[in-house]
Amino acid sequence: MYFYHKQHPAKLGAADIERFLTHLTVDRQVAPATQNIAFNAFMFIYNKVLRIEMIGIQAKRSKKQVNIPVVFTRAEVSQVIANLPADYQIMASLLYGSGLRLSECLRLRIKDLDFDQNTITVRQGKGNKDRVTLLPPNLIPKLRDNILLSKSVFAHDMSLHYAGTTMSYALARKYPHSQRSFSWQFLFPSTRLCIDARTGELKRHHIHHSVLQKAVTKAVTKAVTKAVTKAVTKAVHNAGINKPASCHTFRHSFATHLLEQGTDLRTIQELLGHQDVTTIEIYTHVIGRYTTGVKSPLECLVQVAK
């Protein structure tokens, strides 16, 4: 360990570990997660590798920061979506209108949309949990058009005898024929095929996340997901919105605007897929900044002057 001049861990005790963990908090001012990683690493080394029981460590712990999320106003949501390339508008609309994470949006399959009930089933969201969220009715015509586009891509793949869509190993084993079923195809298919590492077959995945580096300077019709993130950033700039916004800002805005409309926290929790309702309480601080009705003392001075 460099902090103790590369001494062997077996020569160090609980007091030395406490001193290092406190150093991370006080001197390095690291985040709680960083300190927890260091603590767990110590526990693994001593308890599992060196077989030395290390208990009762009382280091000063880092305090978790509570950050108020960045939220669009409704006007800003409209501006940003309007400034996005046409291919990305429906994705951004789903992020805001359904409260989806970016990865959840891209993993949507045709079968996950229920136009009769106006719902979307999110499969294996954060924590590997399924949930049901809203499907905005005014998006249905555009989604139907997108499904027709996906159907044409699917028909092309089947005509060339490709293996179909990508599926996790467990799903592929449980539903062996589903990869060639249209209902299992991704709502936003990739423009390129990929090779399944397990079978060597050509398959079509959803739009990918990894192209943040590509500069999006004009409307493009065939791009991948992190170009969406870049396009969102560009759209925010073009709309004149001075906020550190991202794709996830649409999800924050979804929750905040529902809360402003009077939706209860429990319902918002279920729509977002959060395990604990206390996680949603942060949005009450966001709307509190705009709805408390508290006046600045400066306003009173101006009134007295008049």
C-alpha positions as CSV (number, residue, x, y, z in Angstrom):
1,M,0.0,0.0,0.0
2,Y,1.5,3.3,-1.1
3,F,-0.1,5.2,1.9
4,Y,2.1,3.1,4.2
5,H,5.1,3.0,1.9
6,K,4.3,-0.4,0.4
7,Q,4.2,-2.3,3.7
8,H,2.7,-5.8,3.5
9,P,-1.0,-5.7,4.6
10,A,-0.3,-8.4,7.2
11,K,1.8,-5.9,9.1
12,L,-1.0,-3.4,9.3
13,G,-3.9,-3.4,11.8
14,A,-7.4,-2.0,12.2
15,A,-6.0,1.4,13.4
16,D,-4.0,1.7,10.2
17,I,-7.0,0.9,8.0
18,E,-9.1,3.5,10.0
19,R,-6.4,6.1,9.4
20,F,-6.3,5.4,5.6
21,L,-10.2,5.5,5.3
22,T,-10.3,8.7,7.3
23,H,-7.6,10.2,5.0
24,L,-9.8,9.4,2.0
25,T,-12.7,11.4,3.6
26,V,-10.8,14.3,5.2
27,D,-7.9,14.9,2.9
28,R,-9.0,13.5,-0.4
29,Q,-12.7,14.3,0.1
30,V,-13.8,11.3,-1.9
31,A,-17.4,10.3,-2.5
32,P,-19.0,7.7,-0.1
33,A,-19.0,5.1,-2.9
34,T,-15.2,5.5,-3.3
35,Q,-14.6,5.0,0.4
36,N,-16.9,2.0,0.5
37,I,-15.0,0.4,-2.3
38,A,-11.7,0.9,-0.4
39,F,-13.4,-0.5,2.8
40,N,-14.7,-3.6,1.0
41,A,-11.3,-4.2,-0.6
42,F,-9.7,-4.2,2.8
43,M,-12.3,-6.6,4.1
44,F,-11.8,-9.0,1.2
45,I,-8.0,-9.0,1.5
46,Y,-7.9,-9.6,5.2
47,N,-10.9,-11.9,5.6
48,K,-10.6,-13.9,2.4
49,V,-7.0,-13.8,1.3
50,L,-4.9,-13.3,4.5
51,R,-7.5,-15.1,6.7
52,I,-7.1,-12.3,9.3
53,E,-10.3,-11.3,11.0
54,M,-10.7,-7.5,10.9
55,I,-13.7,-6.1,12.8
56,G,-14.7,-2.9,14.6
57,I,-13.2,-0.4,12.1
58,Q,-14.5,3.0,13.1
59,A,-13.2,5.4,10.4
60,K,-14.8,8.7,9.7
61,R,-17.3,8.1,6.8
62,S,-17.9,10.3,3.8
63,K,-21.2,12.0,3.8
64,K,-23.5,11.3,0.8
65,Q,-24.3,14.4,-1.2
66,V,-27.9,15.0,-2.1
67,N,-28.0,16.6,-5.5
68,I,-31.1,18.3,-6.8
69,P,-31.7,16.8,-10.3
70,V,-31.7,19.1,-13.4
71,V,-35.2,19.4,-14.7
72,F,-36.6,20.9,-17.9
73,T,-39.7,23.1,-17.9
74,R,-42.4,22.0,-20.2
75,A,-41.5,24.7,-22.7
76,E,-37.9,23.5,-22.6
77,V,-39.0,19.9,-23.2
78,S,-40.8,21.0,-26.3
79,Q,-37.8,23.1,-27.5
80,V,-35.3,20.3,-27.1
81,I,-37.5,17.7,-28.8
82,A,-38.2,20.1,-31.7
83,N,-34.5,20.7,-32.2
84,L,-33.6,17.0,-32.3
85,P,-33.2,15.2,-35.6
86,A,-36.5,13.5,-36.7
87,D,-35.2,10.0,-36.0
88,Y,-34.4,10.9,-32.4
89,Q,-37.6,12.8,-31.5
90,I,-39.6,9.7,-30.8
91,M,-36.9,8.3,-28.5
92,A,-36.7,11.6,-26.6
93,S,-40.5,11.7,-26.4
94,L,-40.5,8.2,-24.8
95,L,-37.8,9.2,-22.3
96,Y,-40.0,12.2,-21.2
97,G,-43.5,10.8,-21.8
98,S,-42.9,7.4,-20.2
99,G,-40.0,8.1,-17.8
100,L,-37.7,5.6,-19.4
101,R,-34.0,5.3,-18.9
102,L,-32.0,5.5,-22.1
103,S,-31.1,1.8,-22.0
104,E,-34.7,0.8,-21.3
105,C,-35.9,2.8,-24.3
106,L,-33.4,1.1,-26.6
107,R,-34.2,-2.4,-25.3
108,L,-37.9,-2.1,-26.0
109,R,-39.3,-4.9,-28.2
110,I,-42.4,-4.7,-30.3
111,K,-44.3,-6.9,-27.9
112,D,-43.7,-4.5,-25.0
113,L,-46.1,-1.9,-26.4
114,D,-49.8,-2.2,-25.6
115,F,-51.7,0.3,-27.7
116,D,-55.1,-0.8,-26.2
117,Q,-54.1,-0.2,-22.6
118,N,-51.7,2.7,-23.4
119,T,-48.9,1.0,-21.5
120,I,-45.3,0.0,-22.0
121,T,-43.8,-3.0,-20.2
122,V,-40.2,-2.4,-19.3
123,R,-38.3,-5.7,-19.2
124,Q,-35.4,-6.2,-16.8
125,G,-35.0,-2.6,-15.8
126,K,-32.6,-1.5,-13.1
127,G,-32.3,-4.3,-10.6
128,N,-33.5,-6.8,-13.2
129,K,-37.2,-6.0,-12.4
130,D,-40.1,-5.6,-14.8
131,R,-42.5,-2.8,-14.6
132,V,-45.4,-1.1,-16.4
133,T,-45.3,2.6,-17.3
134,L,-47.3,5.0,-19.4
135,L,-47.6,5.0,-23.2
136,P,-48.6,8.5,-24.2
137,P,-51.5,8.2,-26.7
138,N,-50.2,11.1,-28.9
139,L,-47.1,9.0,-29.6
140,I,-49.0,6.0,-30.9
141,P,-49.2,7.1,-34.6
142,K,-45.4,7.7,-34.7
143,L,-44.8,4.4,-32.9
144,R,-46.9,2.5,-35.4
145,D,-44.8,4.1,-38.2
146,N,-41.7,3.0,-36.4
147,I,-43.0,-0.5,-36.1
148,L,-43.6,-0.6,-39.9
149,L,-40.0,0.5,-40.4
150,S,-38.9,-2.3,-38.0
151,K,-41.1,-4.7,-39.9
152,S,-39.4,-3.9,-43.2
153,V,-36.0,-4.4,-41.6
154,F,-37.2,-7.7,-40.2
155,A,-38.5,-8.9,-43.5
156,H,-35.2,-8.0,-45.2
157,D,-33.3,-10.0,-42.6
158,M,-35.6,-13.0,-42.9
159,S,-35.2,-12.9,-46.7
160,L,-31.5,-13.3,-46.3
161,H,-31.9,-16.0,-43.7
162,Y,-30.3,-14.1,-40.9
163,A,-30.8,-15.5,-37.4
164,G,-33.1,-12.8,-36.2
165,T,-32.8,-10.6,-33.1
166,T,-30.3,-10.8,-30.3
167,M,-31.5,-12.3,-27.0
168,S,-30.0,-13.1,-23.7
169,Y,-28.8,-16.7,-23.2
170,A,-31.6,-17.5,-20.8
171,L,-34.3,-16.1,-23.1
172,A,-32.9,-17.8,-26.1
173,R,-32.9,-21.1,-24.3
174,K,-36.4,-20.6,-22.9
175,Y,-37.9,-19.3,-26.2
176,P,-35.7,-20.8,-28.9
177,H,-37.9,-19.7,-31.8
178,S,-38.6,-16.2,-30.6
179,Q,-35.5,-14.6,-32.1
180,R,-37.2,-15.0,-35.6
181,S,-40.6,-13.8,-34.4
182,F,-41.5,-10.2,-35.3
183,S,-43.0,-9.4,-31.9
184,W,-39.6,-10.0,-30.3
185,Q,-37.7,-7.6,-32.6
186,F,-36.4,-4.4,-31.2
187,L,-38.4,-1.3,-31.6
188,F,-35.3,0.7,-32.5
189,P,-33.1,-1.8,-34.5
190,S,-29.5,-1.2,-35.3
191,T,-28.6,-0.3,-38.8
192,R,-25.9,-2.9,-38.8
193,L,-25.8,-6.7,-38.1
194,C,-23.7,-8.2,-35.4
195,I,-22.2,-11.7,-34.9
196,D,-23.6,-13.7,-31.9
197,A,-20.5,-14.7,-29.9
198,R,-22.2,-18.0,-28.8
199,T,-23.4,-19.2,-32.2
200,G,-21.5,-17.2,-34.8
201,E,-24.8,-16.3,-36.4
202,L,-25.6,-12.9,-37.9
203,K,-28.2,-11.1,-35.8
204,R,-29.6,-7.6,-35.4
205,H,-29.2,-5.8,-32.1
206,H,-30.9,-2.6,-31.0
207,I,-29.4,0.8,-31.6
208,H,-26.0,0.9,-29.7
209,H,-24.9,3.1,-26.8
210,S,-21.3,3.6,-27.6
211,V,-21.0,6.3,-30.2
212,L,-20.9,9.4,-27.9
213,Q,-17.6,10.5,-29.7
214,K,-19.3,11.1,-33.0
215,A,-20.0,14.7,-33.5
216,V,-23.6,15.3,-34.5
217,T,-23.6,18.5,-36.6
218,K,-26.6,18.0,-38.8
219,A,-29.6,15.8,-39.1
220,V,-28.7,12.2,-39.6
221,T,-31.1,9.4,-40.4
222,K,-28.9,6.5,-39.4
223,A,-27.0,6.9,-36.1
224,V,-26.6,5.1,-32.9
225,T,-27.6,5.8,-29.4
226,K,-24.9,7.9,-27.8
227,A,-25.2,10.1,-30.9
228,V,-28.7,10.6,-29.5
229,T,-27.0,11.9,-26.3
230,K,-24.8,14.2,-28.3
231,A,-27.8,15.4,-30.3
232,V,-29.7,16.1,-27.1
233,T,-26.8,18.2,-25.9
234,K,-26.7,20.1,-29.2
235,A,-30.5,20.6,-29.2
236,V,-30.3,22.0,-25.6
237,H,-27.6,24.5,-26.8
238,N,-29.6,25.5,-29.9
239,A,-32.7,26.0,-27.8
240,G,-30.9,28.5,-25.6
241,I,-31.2,26.4,-22.4
242,N,-28.3,26.9,-20.1
243,K,-28.5,23.7,-18.1
244,P,-26.2,20.6,-17.8
245,A,-28.8,18.5,-19.4
246,S,-28.7,15.0,-20.8
247,C,-31.0,12.2,-21.9
248,H,-31.7,11.4,-18.3
249,T,-33.0,14.9,-17.7
250,F,-36.2,13.9,-19.6
251,R,-36.7,11.2,-16.9
252,H,-36.2,13.7,-14.1
253,S,-38.7,16.0,-15.9
254,F,-41.2,13.2,-16.2
255,A,-41.2,12.6,-12.5
256,T,-41.2,16.3,-11.5
257,H,-44.1,17.3,-13.9
258,L,-46.2,14.3,-12.6
259,L,-45.6,15.5,-9.1
260,E,-46.7,19.1,-10.1
261,Q,-49.9,17.6,-11.6
262,G,-50.7,16.1,-8.2
263,T,-49.7,12.5,-8.8
264,D,-48.8,10.7,-5.6
265,L,-45.2,9.6,-4.8
266,R,-46.1,6.0,-4.7
267,T,-47.5,6.0,-8.2
268,I,-44.4,7.9,-9.5
269,Q,-42.2,5.4,-7.7
270,E,-43.8,2.5,-9.6
271,L,-43.7,4.2,-12.9
272,L,-40.0,5.0,-12.5
273,G,-39.2,1.5,-11.1
274,H,-37.5,2.8,-7.9
275,Q,-37.4,0.3,-5.0
276,D,-37.8,2.9,-2.2
277,V,-40.3,5.7,-2.2
278,T,-37.8,7.9,-0.4
279,T,-35.8,8.1,-3.6
280,I,-38.6,10.0,-5.2
281,E,-38.8,12.6,-2.4
282,I,-35.9,14.5,-4.0
283,Y,-38.4,15.7,-6.7
284,T,-40.4,17.5,-4.0
285,H,-37.3,19.7,-3.5
286,V,-37.3,20.5,-7.2
287,I,-41.0,21.7,-7.3
288,G,-40.5,23.4,-3.9
289,R,-38.2,25.9,-5.5
290,Y,-41.1,27.1,-7.7
291,T,-44.3,26.5,-5.7
292,T,-43.5,27.8,-2.2
293,G,-44.7,31.3,-3.0
294,V,-42.0,32.8,-0.7
295,K,-41.0,36.3,-1.7
296,S,-37.5,37.7,-1.5
297,P,-36.9,40.5,1.1
298,L,-35.7,42.6,-1.7
299,E,-39.2,42.7,-3.2
300,C,-40.4,44.2,0.1
301,L,-37.7,46.9,-0.1
302,V,-38.8,47.8,-3.6
303,Q,-42.4,48.1,-2.4
304,V,-41.5,50.3,0.5
305,A,-39.5,52.6,-1.8
306,K,-42.5,53.0,-3.9
